Amino acid sequence: MNQISLRTEKGEYSGGETIFGVVYLRIATATVAQAIQLNLKGFESSDFFQPKKHTSFKAYAEEGIPETAESHKPKDAKNDISISLNTDTYSEVLKGLKYYFNTSVSLWEEKGPLPRGHYVIPFQYNLPPDIPGSFFKEEVGHKIWKGVVKYTVKAFILESDEPIEYTQPIIIQPTNIFSEKLLSPKPTKVTGIVKKCFCYSRGEVHVEAKLNKSIYNSGDIAKLEVLIDNQSTEDIDVIRVTLRRVVRLLGWWRNGNGSEEDVYSDNSEMEDFNGKPPVSVFPKTSEIVWASLLQGCPKSEKNKMHKRLIDIPLIETLASNDHVVPLLPSTLGSLVRCAYCISVDVDVPYAPDITVTLSIDAIKSTSNEQWAQWTPPDWMTQCQVKHSLGECSVRQSVLGSEVFAAIPPFQPT
């Protein structure tokens, strides 16, 4: 039985890094195939449907790419798109698709059939800089929507008499490893004036809030420190702390018959569909992921600062099944965007709430589960090294370096 597998040196990357990996190949039976190919793909897609009446929405393609206009496909993109959808049942349809890369290269070619044996073929690929972090979220209800940012590496035997391929997802983190903020974030300060009947001053309330980090891993505990100096003549009843998320989809509107409609936007830099920029569909307001009420503090006490320390779990409970899962990662794509902030609202009588808003620079994705659970094929130790061709080839000096040390069979003995 002929087999193929692949392994990269790690499962998570940032834009601008180089992917190092190998393809494992076992040719045990005669084949007409003459080449081994590698495809590296990175894209984002947005879909939003507002139905006229109840309708079913079928599953997505293996690649996770929605149906879209032919003008959105690169020339080398094949039929990897399949949403089954009757657009006659929808009053509003928004779609978008953007490729960051879609590269197919031959790693090994023969003039005749591939010879029998066990082989390992090293490769490398330079990721483009400033690509958005991996992301996936969908909701099915009255409004149906889906946002995807996805990256994959696939190895396959070209023109094989049977489909033989292996696909590994690549997680792209939302921050660049070379520009990640290492310093503790600065505190944010807000002063509110308490006014009775919104007219007579009752003194000031000073609020200062600070997070322990700018960047977190999904599932971490964010630590928040709040300092309150209440110099007013009113007691503060309660302090509300909320973790908020905003997911935005951008794309191009089509009417219920699937044809394009005119779109308008002030963002002239992102032209794609017939020269028109994408527009944002929703939401304008934020979604509360986590909330807590804290004890307030009494009226003016000279030189006394009230401190509150809050642990904020970066997890969420799914409404569909009550499962607790890590937070969705941040991403800042052209079509799919997800960002987080923390709001501290101090409830003061006779005055508007005093609100301090802290932005979270990034929440990183969880680890790459498929990469972590990969097991090497039992025939791997018998592999002969075949050097790859073209732009993905690896120099001999790199094969002996640290980046290949974690990839079988290149570990030091």
Secondary structure, DSSP 8 states (H G I E B T S, - for coil): --EEEEEES-SEE-TT-EEEEEEEEEE-S-----EEEEEEEEEEEEEEEEESS--------TT-B----GGGS-TT--S-B-----GGGEEEEEEEEEEEEEEEEEEEE-SSS--SEEEEEEEEEE--TT----EEEEE-SSSEEEEEEEEEEEEEEET-SS--EEEEE-EE-SS-TTT---S----EEEEEEEEETTTEEEEEEEEEEEES-SEEETT-EEEEEEEEEE-SSS-EEEEEEEEEEEEEEEEEEE-TTS-B-----S-TT---BTTB--EEEE-SS-EEEEEEEEEEE-S--TT--EEEEEEEE-EEE-TTT--EEE----EE-SSEEEEEEEEEEEE-TTS--EEEEEEESEEE----HHHHT----TTGGG-EE----GGG---HHHHTSGGGTTSTT-S--
